[in-house]
């Protein structure tokens, strides 16, 4: 859709659309209405995240990794501040009145309109794209997508275990709830730092090298954390674990295909799809064998990220030469 109509309009309109649909969920009086609002907000979020990296690439010049880092730092900070903002709104007004936050989304769209209305990225993309040739791209980059999916799959178990189940895991190991909560905050904070730095580093040392280093570092520090539960190790783990995000997105844009928005949509499809399956499987395994053994299993499983990172350049170069 974005390839045919112009990507900047999706980026401009979706913050307002998401804010309106999510802001009205407190007023939903039936399952159908609630489902509809959540469905619209989910589609709106996808319509923002698929084309926006292409605009980031256009604005980043030869520093695509740094641009992706800025973009993803904004997302990580939003996921930190957003829940606090909504909790405050519910506490102050009630769930039914969180529609009062809708103007924030509308203001965001207005700011984006002012900033992007004169962007000519759409014309640049229009010159090189091949309409409707998605099957050719899928065949050309199938090996590259398989490697990306493999990396995300091997990493998703470790990332999900840490971001979703860390407080439960630590309290189950005898730590206090306070310690567990602080540990999660430390992980997320240093994850933002890692996200901010990784893209710029990958511009200098290469995408593959950055992914290999971050993968090895994440596996080692995760193993040490499982043994010691040391909060300092969590800070180092956060740096390595979240570093892959902007690097993978920059790698997608480095392919220089004639349909960059479609390429990013494939990445988001793989990311959300594989991540969802792994999270579901992780919950089942955790219930069966316990979180302690599940965490140990995640360390072993995450070793698969290293060969996937090593294969990244090989398959992207093969696809580019076809």
Buried (B, 14 or more C-beta within 10 A) or exposed (E): EBBEEBBBBBBBBBBBBBBBBBBBBBBBEEEEEBEBBBEBBBBBBBBBBBBBBBBBBBBBEEBBBBBBBBBBBEBBBEEBEEEEEBEEBBEEBEEEBBBEBBEEBBEBBBEBBEEBEEBEBBEEBEEEBEEEBBEBBEEBBEBBBBBBBBBBBBBBBBBBBBBBBBBEBBBEEEBEEEBBBBBBEBBBBBBBBBBBBBBBBBBEEBBBBBBBBBBBBBBBBBBBBBEEBEBEBBBBBBBBBBBBBBBBBBBBBBBEBBBBBBBBBBBBBBBBEBBEEBBEEBBEBBEEEEBEEBBBBBBEBBEBBBBBBBBBBEBBEEBBEE
